């Protein structure tokens, strides 16, 4: 495993991010020495990417960091529709890479008290990894993407950096399963299951049987990690998928409701109004260009 090591401070800092939808056959960009780190997190489908002499298949639930000083290129087009978050970041501090996680020597506390200097520390981030908490990473990246519209505000740029540090922590946790608390792992497994099966009629008993935990315990874990119940999480995710279809297709609202797991179009519309503050049709119209 290739591991990127950052000596901080200064901390790696967020630059920009977003969500990309790759249609069948579409490829990632071919670029060389772009000068920033490029984090890719795939939520569905698979991206086929090479960096110098290494090739990666970045499938759902995986993350890849492309280095700023190398050539990266597509190795083939997407075989299915693929959804991927991207995030550019950089650092003003020292960084390097190693093939194995290493023990970082502890700071001499006596020296630290005697010297009025900033003590550095080492961050180790896997370059390519299966995420141990994919749903948590998706949620943080979604928050960053939503904040882009407010990036002209100082408070939003500050919040960008805070959320980005949380993403780095989650990537670091993917180096070692034991760093993830059991409850957080249960919540993430539940969220991942709901995201992959959101079109189905999911019951609490079904979720419990799949994860082999009592539904009440699963709900408690999700409330702690995501601030909502499993089925509120499912509702929010269904509506996020509906918003993508409203913007990217001309499908009728009733068909979109069916595609994202609602049996009744009327319930879909009322739920959309409750969470978004306007009807699905009005949401679609708000993004249309008036000629």
Helices and strands as residue ranges (DSSP letters): E 3-8, E 13-22, E 31-32, E 37-44, E 46-51, E 54-59, E 62-66, E 71-74, E 82-90, E 95-98, H 109-114, E 121-126, E 128-130, H 134-147, G 148-150, H 154-173, G 177-179, H 182-196, H 204-211, H 215-226, H 230-248, H 253-259, H 265-276, H 280-286
